[in-house]
Amino acid sequence: MSYFLFFAEIMGRTNLTRSYHYNLVPFLEIRRFIIYRKKLGMMAVMINLLGNVVAFLPFGFFLPTLSQKNRSFFYVTLVSFDFSLLIECIQLLSKVGSFDVDDMILNTLGGSLGFLCFMVAKKWMKKNEEKKKRKEL
């Protein structure tokens, strides 16, 4: 993930003479990618929109495994937002990539969905354990 955020040539991360680039208008870039999806190509749209969500799914899934206090939807969503904000600030200050509020929205969504996946997996495992115990009796 660090490679794609800060060093990947394919993501335009090698131009060190760039100026500061940022978007502070919520949903501006998301809307642009949807409206111009045919011109930009579906691959670019998927990488930008789904990529930002998918990149944070593991974060939201594994954060609750670290401790019991991390097992709150609100907490995981807040920490996902905070971590995304940190990444965006580093990208802005280092002039590698751009600070984009839409990326923060998509990353936070990914963290939240990861947490929901964790809860579904936890319920599924509990259900399977109960079935196993009933079979043993």
DSSP file (Angstrom, degrees, kcal/mol; ACC not computed):
  #  RESIDUE AA STRUCTURE BP1 BP2  ACC     N-H-->O    O-->H-N    N-H-->O    O-->H-N    TCO  KAPPA ALPHA  PHI   PSI    X-CA   Y-CA   Z-CA
    1    1 A M     >        0   0    0      0, 0.0     4,-2.2     0, 0.0     5,-0.2   0.000 360.0 360.0 360.0 -42.2    0.0    0.0    0.0
    2    2 A S  H  >  +     0   0    0      1,-0.2     4,-2.2     2,-0.2     5,-0.5   0.891 360.0  55.3 -60.0 -39.7    2.9    2.4    0.9
    3    3 A Y  H  >>S+     0   0    0      1,-0.2     4,-2.6     2,-0.2     5,-2.1   0.948 110.6  43.5 -59.2 -49.6    4.4    1.8   -2.5
    4    4 A F  H  45S+     0   0    0      1,-0.2    -1,-0.2     3,-0.2    -2,-0.2   0.845 115.2  50.2 -66.2 -33.6    1.2    2.8   -4.4
    5    5 A L  H  <5S+     0   0    0     -4,-2.2    -1,-0.2     1,-0.1    -2,-0.2   0.850 130.9   9.2 -73.3 -34.1    0.6    5.8   -2.2
    6    6 A F  H  <5S+     0   0    0     -4,-2.2    -3,-0.2    -5,-0.2    -2,-0.2   0.665 133.6  25.1-124.0 -20.8    4.1    7.3   -2.4
    7    7 A F  T  <5S+     0   0    0     -4,-2.6    -3,-0.2    -5,-0.5     2,-0.2   0.627  72.8 122.2-126.2 -16.5    6.3    5.7   -5.0
    8    8 A A    > X -     0   0    0     -5,-2.1     5,-1.8    -6,-0.2     3,-0.8  -0.324  42.7-159.1 -64.5 120.5    4.4    4.0   -7.8
    9    9 A E  G > 5S+     0   0    0      1,-0.2     3,-2.2     3,-0.2     5,-0.2   0.873  92.3  62.3 -62.8 -37.6    5.3    5.3  -11.2
   10   10 A I  G 3 5S+     0   0    0      1,-0.3    -1,-0.2     2,-0.1    -2,-0.1   0.760 103.4  49.9 -61.3 -24.5    2.0    4.0  -12.6
   11   11 A M  G < 5S-     0   0    0     -3,-0.8    -1,-0.3    -7,-0.0    -2,-0.2   0.284 121.8-107.4 -96.6   9.5    0.2    6.4  -10.2
   12   12 A G  T < 5S+     0   0    0     -3,-2.2     3,-0.4    -5,-0.1    85,-0.4   0.849  75.5 137.7  72.3  35.2    2.3    9.4  -11.3
   13   13 A R      < +     0   0    0     -5,-1.8    -4,-0.2     1,-0.2    -5,-0.1   0.412  50.6  73.1 -94.2   1.7    4.3    9.5   -8.1
   14   14 A T        +     0   0    0     -5,-0.2     2,-1.2    -6,-0.2    -1,-0.2   0.611  63.9  99.9 -96.3 -10.5    7.8   10.1   -9.5
   15   15 A N    >   +     0   0    0     -3,-0.4     3,-0.8     1,-0.2    -1,-0.1  -0.625  44.3 176.1 -79.6  98.7    7.4   13.8  -10.5
   16   16 A L  T 3   +     0   0    0     -2,-1.2    -1,-0.2     1,-0.2    -2,-0.0   0.541  68.5  69.5 -83.3  -6.8    9.2   15.6   -7.6
   17   17 A T  T 3  S+     0   0    0     -3,-0.1    -1,-0.2     2,-0.0    -2,-0.1   0.264  74.2 126.1 -93.6  12.8    8.9   19.1   -9.1
   18   18 A R    <   -     0   0    0     -3,-0.8     2,-0.2    77,-0.2     3,-0.1  -0.234  54.8-132.3 -68.4 156.8    5.1   19.1   -8.7
   19   19 A S        -     0   0    0      1,-0.1     2,-0.2     0, 0.0    -1,-0.1  -0.423  46.8 -65.4 -95.2-179.2    3.3   21.9   -6.8
   20   20 A Y        -     0   0    0     -2,-0.2     2,-0.4    78,-0.1    -1,-0.1  -0.502  52.5-170.7 -71.0 132.6    0.7   21.3   -4.2
   21   21 A H        +     0   0    0     76,-0.3    78,-2.2    -2,-0.2     2,-0.3  -0.992  15.0 155.0-125.3 132.6   -2.5   19.6   -5.5
   22   22 A Y  E     -a   99   0A   0     -2,-0.4     2,-0.4    76,-0.2    78,-0.2  -0.995  31.0-154.2-154.7 156.3   -5.6   19.3   -3.4
   23   23 A N  E     +a  100   0A   0     76,-2.7    78,-2.3    -2,-0.3    79,-0.2  -0.981  14.9 170.1-132.4 119.3   -9.4   18.9   -3.6
   24   24 A L        +     0   0    0     -2,-0.4    76,-0.1    76,-0.2    -1,-0.1   0.325  51.4  99.5-109.3   4.7  -11.4   20.1   -0.6
   25   25 A V  S >  S-     0   0    0      1,-0.0     3,-1.7     2,-0.0     4,-0.4  -0.837  77.2-123.6 -97.3 112.8  -14.9   19.8   -2.3
   26   26 A P  T 3  S+     0   0    0      0, 0.0    -2,-0.1     0, 0.0    76,-0.0  -0.277  88.9   3.5 -58.2 136.0  -16.6   16.5   -1.2
   27   27 A F  T 3> S+     0   0    0      1,-0.1     4,-2.3     4,-0.0     5,-0.2   0.442  93.7 117.6  70.4   5.0  -17.7   14.2   -4.1
   28   28 A L  H <> S+     0   0    0     -3,-1.7     4,-2.2     2,-0.2     5,-0.1   0.962  82.3  35.6 -64.4 -52.2  -16.1   16.5   -6.8
   29   29 A E  H  > S+     0   0    0     -4,-0.4     4,-2.7     2,-0.2     5,-0.2   0.868 116.7  54.1 -71.6 -36.9  -13.6   13.9   -8.0
   30   30 A I  H  > S+     0   0    0      2,-0.2     4,-1.9     1,-0.2    -2,-0.2   0.948 111.8  45.4 -60.7 -47.6  -16.0   11.0   -7.5
   31   31 A R  H  X S+     0   0    0     -4,-2.3     4,-3.0     1,-0.2     5,-0.2   0.907 112.0  52.3 -60.6 -43.6  -18.5   12.8   -9.6
   32   32 A R  H  X S+     0   0    0     -4,-2.2     4,-2.5     1,-0.2    -2,-0.2   0.911 109.0  49.4 -61.4 -43.2  -15.9   13.6  -12.2
   33   33 A F  H  < S+     0   0    0     -4,-2.7    -1,-0.2     1,-0.2    -2,-0.2   0.864 114.4  45.5 -65.4 -35.0  -14.8   10.0  -12.5
   34   34 A I  H >< S+     0   0    0     -4,-1.9     3,-1.1    -5,-0.2    -2,-0.2   0.929 115.1  45.9 -73.1 -45.5  -18.4    8.8  -12.9
   35   35 A I  H 3< S+     0   0    0     -4,-3.0     3,-0.4     1,-0.2    -2,-0.2   0.911 122.3  35.8 -64.1 -43.3  -19.3   11.5  -15.5
   36   36 A Y  T 3X S+     0   0    0     -4,-2.5     4,-2.9    -5,-0.2     5,-0.3   0.028  78.7 123.0-100.6  26.4  -16.2   11.0  -17.6
   37   37 A R  H <> S+     0   0    0     -3,-1.1     4,-1.9     1,-0.2     8,-0.2   0.832  73.9  51.4 -59.9 -34.2  -15.9    7.2  -17.1
   38   38 A K  H  4 S+     0   0    0     -3,-0.4    -1,-0.2    -4,-0.2     4,-0.1   0.898 114.4  42.5 -71.7 -39.0  -16.0    6.6  -20.9
   39   39 A K  H  4 S+     0   0    0      1,-0.2    -2,-0.2    -3,-0.2    -1,-0.2   0.906 120.6  41.7 -70.7 -41.7  -13.2    9.1  -21.6
   40   40 A L  H  < S-     0   0    0     -4,-2.9     4,-0.4    -7,-0.2    -2,-0.2   0.783 114.0-120.1 -76.9 -27.6  -11.1    8.0  -18.6
   41   41 A G     X  -     0   0    0     -4,-1.9     4,-1.8    -5,-0.3     3,-0.3   0.174  18.1 -96.1  94.2 143.6  -11.7    4.3  -19.1
   42   42 A M  H  > S+     0   0    0      1,-0.2     4,-2.9     2,-0.2     5,-0.2   0.808 121.0  61.0 -64.2 -29.4  -13.3    1.9  -16.7
   43   43 A M  H  > S+     0   0    0      2,-0.2     4,-2.7     1,-0.2    -1,-0.2   0.934 106.2  45.6 -64.3 -44.7   -9.9    0.8  -15.4
   44   44 A A  H  > S+     0   0    0     -4,-0.4     4,-2.2    -3,-0.3     5,-0.2   0.894 114.3  49.3 -64.3 -39.7   -9.0    4.3  -14.2
   45   45 A V  H  X>S+     0   0    0     -4,-1.8     4,-2.9    -8,-0.2     5,-0.5   0.931 113.3  46.1 -64.9 -46.0  -12.4    4.6  -12.6
   46   46 A M  I  X>S+     0   0    0     -4,-2.9     5,-1.8     1,-0.2     4,-0.8   0.914 112.5  50.3 -64.9 -42.8  -12.2    1.3  -10.9
   47   47 A I  I  <5S+     0   0    0     -4,-2.7     5,-0.2    -5,-0.2    -1,-0.2   0.924 118.0  39.3 -62.2 -43.6   -8.6    1.9   -9.6
   48   48 A N  I  X5S+     0   0    0     -4,-2.2     4,-1.1    -5,-0.2    -2,-0.2   0.967 127.4  28.6 -72.8 -52.9   -9.6    5.3   -8.2
   49   49 A L  I  X5S+     0   0    0     -4,-2.9     4,-1.1    -5,-0.2    -3,-0.2   0.980 132.7  29.6 -78.0 -57.1  -13.0    4.6   -6.8
   50   50 A L  I  X<S+     0   0    0     -4,-0.8     4,-3.4    -5,-0.5     5,-0.3   0.853 115.6  61.9 -72.3 -33.1  -12.9    1.0   -5.8
   51   51 A G  H  ><S+     0   0    0     -5,-1.8     4,-2.3     1,-0.2    -1,-0.2   0.900 103.2  49.2 -59.6 -41.7   -9.2    1.0   -5.2
   52   52 A N  H  X S+     0   0    0     -4,-1.1     4,-0.6    -5,-0.2    -1,-0.2   0.847 115.5  44.2 -66.7 -33.9   -9.6    3.5   -2.4
   53   53 A V  H >X S+     0   0    0     -4,-1.1     3,-1.0     2,-0.2     4,-0.7   0.953 115.4  46.2 -72.8 -51.1  -12.3    1.5   -0.8
   54   54 A V  H >< S+     0   0    0     -4,-3.4     3,-0.8     1,-0.3    -2,-0.2   0.833 103.8  63.7 -62.9 -34.2  -10.6   -1.9   -1.2
   55   55 A A  H 3< S+     0   0    0     -4,-2.3     4,-0.3    -5,-0.3    -1,-0.3   0.814 108.9  40.6 -61.1 -29.8   -7.3   -0.5    0.1
   56   56 A F  H <X S+     0   0    0     -3,-1.0     4,-2.2    -4,-0.6    -1,-0.2   0.489  89.3  89.7-100.1  -4.2   -8.9    0.1    3.5
   57   57 A L  H <X S+     0   0    0     -3,-0.8     4,-1.9    -4,-0.7     5,-0.2   0.941  89.9  47.9 -56.7 -48.6  -11.0   -3.0    3.8
   58   58 A P  H  > S+     0   0    0      0, 0.0     4,-3.0     0, 0.0     5,-0.3   0.885 108.6  55.6 -61.6 -35.8   -8.2   -5.0    5.5
   59   59 A F  H  > S+     0   0    0     -4,-0.3     4,-2.0     1,-0.2    -2,-0.2   0.949 111.5  42.4 -59.2 -49.5   -7.6   -2.0    7.9
   60   60 A G  H  < S+     0   0    0     -4,-2.2    -1,-0.2     1,-0.2    -3,-0.1   0.774 117.0  49.4 -68.6 -26.5  -11.2   -2.1    9.1
   61   61 A F  H  < S+     0   0    0     -4,-1.9     4,-0.2    -5,-0.2    -2,-0.2   0.908 118.1  35.3 -78.4 -43.4  -11.2   -5.9    9.2
   62   62 A F  H >X S+     0   0    0     -4,-3.0     3,-1.1     1,-0.2     4,-0.6   0.722  99.2  76.2 -89.0 -21.7   -8.0   -6.4   11.2
   63   63 A L  H >X S+     0   0    0     -4,-2.0     3,-1.5    -5,-0.3     4,-0.6   0.909  93.7  53.6 -55.6 -44.1   -8.2   -3.4   13.6
   64   64 A P  H 34 S+     0   0    0      0, 0.0    -1,-0.3     0, 0.0     6,-0.2   0.717  99.5  63.8 -65.6 -17.9  -10.9   -5.0   15.7
   65   65 A T  H <4 S+     0   0    0     -3,-1.1    -2,-0.2    -4,-0.2     3,-0.1   0.679  90.1  68.3 -77.9 -15.5   -8.7   -8.1   16.2
   66   66 A L  H << S-     0   0    0     -3,-1.5     2,-0.3    -4,-0.6    -1,-0.2   0.885 117.0 -17.4 -72.9 -39.0   -6.1   -6.0   18.0
   67   67 A S    ><  -     0   0    0     -4,-0.6     3,-1.1    -3,-0.2    -1,-0.2  -0.988  60.9-107.6-161.9 162.8   -8.2   -5.4   21.1
   68   68 A Q  G >  S+     0   0    0     -2,-0.3     3,-1.6     1,-0.2    -1,-0.1   0.836 113.6  62.7 -62.5 -35.1  -11.7   -5.5   22.5
   69   69 A K  G 3  S+     0   0    0      1,-0.3    -1,-0.2     2,-0.1     3,-0.2   0.711  94.0  64.2 -67.3 -17.5  -12.0   -1.7   22.5
   70   70 A N  G <  S+     0   0    0     -3,-1.1    -1,-0.3    -6,-0.2    -2,-0.2   0.310  76.9  93.2 -85.4   9.9  -11.5   -1.6   18.7
   71   71 A R    <   +     0   0    0     -3,-1.6     2,-0.4    -7,-0.1    -1,-0.2  -0.144  57.7 103.5-100.4  39.5  -14.8   -3.5   18.2
   72   72 A S     >  -     0   0    0     -3,-0.2     4,-2.7     1,-0.1     5,-0.3  -0.978  66.2-141.8-119.5 132.1  -17.1   -0.5   17.8
   73   73 A F  H  > S+     0   0    0     -2,-0.4     4,-2.4     1,-0.2     5,-0.2   0.920 105.5  49.4 -55.9 -45.2  -18.3    0.6   14.3
   74   74 A F  H  > S+     0   0    0      2,-0.2     4,-2.5     1,-0.2    -1,-0.2   0.918 111.4  48.8 -61.5 -44.6  -17.9    4.3   15.3
   75   75 A Y  H  > S+     0   0    0      2,-0.2     4,-2.7     1,-0.2     5,-0.2   0.936 112.9  46.0 -63.0 -48.0  -14.4    3.7   16.6
   76   76 A V  H  X S+     0   0    0     -4,-2.7     4,-2.3     1,-0.2    -1,-0.2   0.896 113.6  50.1 -63.8 -39.9  -13.2    1.8   13.5
   77   77 A T  H  X S+     0   0    0     -4,-2.4     4,-2.2    -5,-0.3    -1,-0.2   0.921 112.4  47.3 -63.7 -43.9  -14.8    4.4   11.2
   78   78 A L  H  X S+     0   0    0     -4,-2.5     4,-2.6     2,-0.2    -2,-0.2   0.916 113.4  46.7 -64.1 -44.7  -13.1    7.3   13.1
   79   79 A V  H  X S+     0   0    0     -4,-2.7     4,-2.7     2,-0.2     5,-0.2   0.868 111.0  53.2 -67.5 -36.1   -9.7    5.6   13.1
   80   80 A S  H  X S+     0   0    0     -4,-2.3     4,-2.3    -5,-0.2    -2,-0.2   0.921 111.0  46.9 -62.2 -43.9  -10.0    4.8    9.4
   81   81 A F  H  X S+     0   0    0     -4,-2.2     4,-2.7     2,-0.2    -2,-0.2   0.934 112.7  49.3 -62.2 -46.3  -10.8    8.5    8.8
   82   82 A D  H  X S+     0   0    0     -4,-2.6     4,-2.2     2,-0.2    -2,-0.2   0.913 112.2  47.3 -60.6 -44.3   -7.8    9.6   10.9
   83   83 A F  H  X S+     0   0    0     -4,-2.7     4,-2.2     2,-0.2    -1,-0.2   0.894 112.5  49.7 -65.2 -40.4   -5.4    7.2    9.2
   84   84 A S  H  X S+     0   0    0     -4,-2.3     4,-2.6    -5,-0.2    -2,-0.2   0.901 109.4  52.0 -64.2 -41.5   -6.7    8.4    5.8
   85   85 A L  H  X S+     0   0    0     -4,-2.7     4,-2.4     2,-0.2    -2,-0.2   0.906 108.4  51.6 -60.5 -42.5   -6.3   12.0    6.8
   86   86 A L  H  X S+     0   0    0     -4,-2.2     4,-2.3     2,-0.2    -2,-0.2   0.931 110.9  47.3 -59.9 -47.1   -2.7   11.3    7.8
   87   87 A I  H  X S+     0   0    0     -4,-2.2     4,-2.4     1,-0.2    -2,-0.2   0.925 112.3  49.2 -61.2 -45.7   -1.9    9.7    4.5
   88   88 A E  H  X S+     0   0    0     -4,-2.6     4,-2.3     1,-0.2    -1,-0.2   0.884 110.7  50.5 -63.9 -38.5   -3.5   12.5    2.5
   89   89 A C  H  X S+     0   0    0     -4,-2.4     4,-2.9     2,-0.2     5,-0.3   0.903 110.0  50.0 -66.1 -40.8   -1.5   15.1    4.6
   90   90 A I  H  X S+     0   0    0     -4,-2.3     4,-2.4     1,-0.2     6,-0.3   0.915 110.8  50.0 -63.0 -42.1    1.7   13.2    3.9
   91   91 A Q  H  X>S+     0   0    0     -4,-2.4     5,-1.4     2,-0.2     4,-0.6   0.906 113.4  46.4 -62.6 -41.2    0.9   13.2    0.2
   92   92 A L  H ><5S+     0   0    0     -4,-2.3     3,-0.8     2,-0.2    -2,-0.2   0.955 115.3  44.0 -65.8 -50.5    0.2   16.9    0.2
   93   93 A L  H 3<5S+     0   0    0     -4,-2.9    -2,-0.2     1,-0.3    -1,-0.2   0.849 118.1  43.8 -66.3 -34.6    3.3   17.9    2.2
   94   94 A S  H 3<5S-     0   0    0     -4,-2.4    -1,-0.3    -5,-0.3    -2,-0.2   0.512 105.0-129.6 -87.5  -3.7    5.6   15.7    0.2
   95   95 A K  T <<5 +     0   0    0     -3,-0.8     2,-0.6    -4,-0.6   -77,-0.2   0.769  67.3 130.8  58.7  28.3    3.9   16.7   -3.1
   96   96 A V  S   <S-     0   0    0     -5,-1.4    -1,-0.2    -6,-0.3     2,-0.2  -0.943  77.6 -22.2-110.4 109.9    3.5   13.1   -4.0
   97   97 A G  S    S-     0   0    0     -2,-0.6     2,-0.3   -85,-0.4   -76,-0.3  -0.551  93.9 -80.8  83.2-157.9    0.0   12.6   -5.1
   98   98 A S        -     0   0    0     -2,-0.2     2,-0.7   -78,-0.1   -76,-0.2  -0.979  28.2-106.8-145.1 156.2   -2.6   15.0   -3.9
   99   99 A F  E     +a   22   0A   0    -78,-2.2   -76,-2.7    -2,-0.3     2,-0.5  -0.768  45.8 176.2 -82.6 117.8   -4.8   15.8   -0.9
  100  100 A D  E  >  -a   23   0A   0     -2,-0.7     4,-1.5   -78,-0.2     3,-0.4  -0.967  30.7-158.9-133.2 117.3   -8.3   14.7   -1.9
  101  101 A V  H  > S+     0   0    0    -78,-2.3     4,-2.0    -2,-0.5    -1,-0.1   0.809  97.1  60.8 -62.4 -29.4  -11.2   14.7    0.4
  102  102 A D  H  > S+     0   0    0      2,-0.2     4,-2.6     1,-0.2    -1,-0.2   0.882 100.4  53.4 -66.5 -37.6  -12.9   12.2   -1.8
  103  103 A D  H  > S+     0   0    0     -3,-0.4     4,-3.0     1,-0.2     5,-0.2   0.902 108.1  51.4 -60.8 -39.8  -10.1    9.7   -1.2
  104  104 A M  H  X S+     0   0    0     -4,-1.5     4,-2.4     2,-0.2    -2,-0.2   0.898 109.8  49.2 -64.0 -40.2  -10.7   10.2    2.5
  105  105 A I  H  X S+     0   0    0     -4,-2.0     4,-2.2     2,-0.2    -2,-0.2   0.940 115.2  43.5 -63.1 -47.5  -14.4    9.5    2.0
  106  106 A L  H  X S+     0   0    0     -4,-2.6     4,-2.2     2,-0.2    -2,-0.2   0.887 114.2  50.0 -68.0 -39.9  -13.7    6.3    0.0
  107  107 A N  H  X S+     0   0    0     -4,-3.0     4,-2.4     2,-0.2    -1,-0.2   0.921 111.4  48.8 -63.2 -43.8  -11.0    5.2    2.4
  108  108 A T  H  X S+     0   0    0     -4,-2.4     4,-2.4    -5,-0.2    -2,-0.2   0.898 110.0  51.8 -63.8 -40.6  -13.3    5.7    5.4
  109  109 A L  H  X S+     0   0    0     -4,-2.2     4,-2.7     2,-0.2    -1,-0.2   0.913 109.2  51.1 -59.7 -43.1  -16.0    3.8    3.6
  110  110 A G  H  X S+     0   0    0     -4,-2.2     4,-2.4     2,-0.2    -2,-0.2   0.914 109.6  49.0 -61.5 -43.9  -13.5    0.9    3.0
  111  111 A G  H  X S+     0   0    0     -4,-2.4     4,-1.9     2,-0.2    -1,-0.2   0.902 112.5  48.5 -61.8 -41.4  -12.6    0.8    6.7
  112  112 A S  H  X S+     0   0    0     -4,-2.4     4,-2.1     2,-0.2    -2,-0.2   0.907 111.8  48.3 -65.6 -42.6  -16.2    0.8    7.7
  113  113 A L  H  X S+     0   0    0     -4,-2.7     4,-2.3     1,-0.2    -2,-0.2   0.873 108.7  55.1 -65.9 -36.4  -17.0   -2.0    5.3
  114  114 A G  H  X S+     0   0    0     -4,-2.4     4,-2.1     2,-0.2    -1,-0.2   0.907 107.3  49.9 -61.0 -41.6  -14.0   -4.0    6.5
  115  115 A F  H  X S+     0   0    0     -4,-1.9     4,-2.4     2,-0.2    -2,-0.2   0.912 109.2  51.2 -63.0 -42.5  -15.4   -3.7   10.1
  116  116 A L  H  X S+     0   0    0     -4,-2.1     4,-2.3     1,-0.2    -2,-0.2   0.887 108.9  51.5 -62.8 -38.0  -18.8   -5.0    8.8
  117  117 A C  H  X S+     0   0    0     -4,-2.3     4,-2.7     2,-0.2    -1,-0.2   0.898 108.3  52.4 -62.8 -40.2  -17.0   -7.9    7.2
  118  118 A F  H  X S+     0   0    0     -4,-2.1     4,-2.7     2,-0.2    -2,-0.2   0.928 109.6  48.4 -59.7 -45.9  -15.3   -8.6   10.5
  119  119 A M  H  X S+     0   0    0     -4,-2.4     4,-2.3     2,-0.2    -2,-0.2   0.895 112.2  48.4 -64.3 -40.2  -18.6   -8.7   12.3
  120  120 A V  H  X S+     0   0    0     -4,-2.3     4,-2.5     2,-0.2    -1,-0.2   0.930 113.4  47.6 -64.5 -44.9  -20.1  -11.0    9.7
  121  121 A A  H  X S+     0   0    0     -4,-2.7     4,-2.6     2,-0.2    -2,-0.2   0.895 111.2  51.3 -62.9 -40.1  -17.1  -13.3    9.9
  122  122 A K  H  X S+     0   0    0     -4,-2.7     4,-2.3     2,-0.2    -1,-0.2   0.919 112.1  46.3 -62.8 -44.2  -17.3  -13.2   13.7
  123  123 A K  H  X S+     0   0    0     -4,-2.3     4,-2.4     2,-0.2    -2,-0.2   0.905 112.7  50.3 -64.3 -42.0  -21.0  -14.2   13.7
  124  124 A W  H  X S+     0   0    0     -4,-2.5     4,-2.3     2,-0.2    -2,-0.2   0.909 111.3  47.9 -63.4 -43.6  -20.3  -16.9   11.1
  125  125 A M  H  X S+     0   0    0     -4,-2.6     4,-2.4     2,-0.2    -1,-0.2   0.902 111.7  50.1 -64.6 -40.7  -17.5  -18.4   13.2
  126  126 A K  H  X S+     0   0    0     -4,-2.3     4,-2.2     2,-0.2    -2,-0.2   0.914 110.7  49.8 -63.4 -42.5  -19.6  -18.3   16.4
  127  127 A K  H  X S+     0   0    0     -4,-2.4     4,-2.0     1,-0.2    -2,-0.2   0.904 111.5  48.5 -63.2 -42.3  -22.5  -20.0   14.6
  128  128 A N  H  X S+     0   0    0     -4,-2.3     4,-2.3     2,-0.2    -1,-0.2   0.872 109.7  52.4 -66.5 -37.5  -20.1  -22.7   13.3
  129  129 A E  H  X S+     0   0    0     -4,-2.4     4,-2.3     2,-0.2    -2,-0.2   0.902 109.2  49.7 -63.9 -41.1  -18.6  -23.2   16.8
  130  130 A E  H  X S+     0   0    0     -4,-2.2     4,-2.2     2,-0.2    -2,-0.2   0.898 110.8  49.8 -64.9 -40.1  -22.1  -23.7   18.2
  131  131 A K  H  X S+     0   0    0     -4,-2.0     4,-2.0     2,-0.2    -2,-0.2   0.916 110.6  50.1 -62.4 -43.2  -22.9  -26.2   15.5
  132  132 A K  H  X S+     0   0    0     -4,-2.3     4,-1.7     1,-0.2    -2,-0.2   0.899 109.9  50.1 -62.8 -42.5  -19.7  -28.1   16.2
  133  133 A K  H  X S+     0   0    0     -4,-2.3     4,-1.2     1,-0.2    -1,-0.2   0.897 109.4  51.5 -64.1 -40.6  -20.5  -28.2   19.9
  134  134 A R  H  < S+     0   0    0     -4,-2.2    -1,-0.2     1,-0.2    -2,-0.2   0.870 108.9  51.1 -64.5 -36.8  -24.0  -29.6   19.3
  135  135 A K  H  < S+     0   0    0     -4,-2.0    -1,-0.2     1,-0.2    -2,-0.2   0.853 106.7  54.5 -68.8 -33.5  -22.6  -32.3   17.1
  136  136 A E  H  <        0   0    0     -4,-1.7    -1,-0.2     1,-0.3    -2,-0.2   0.781 360.0 360.0 -70.4 -27.1  -20.1  -33.3   19.8
  137  137 A L     <        0   0    0     -4,-1.2    -1,-0.3    -5,-0.1    -2,-0.2   0.484 360.0 360.0 -79.3 360.0  -22.9  -33.7   22.3
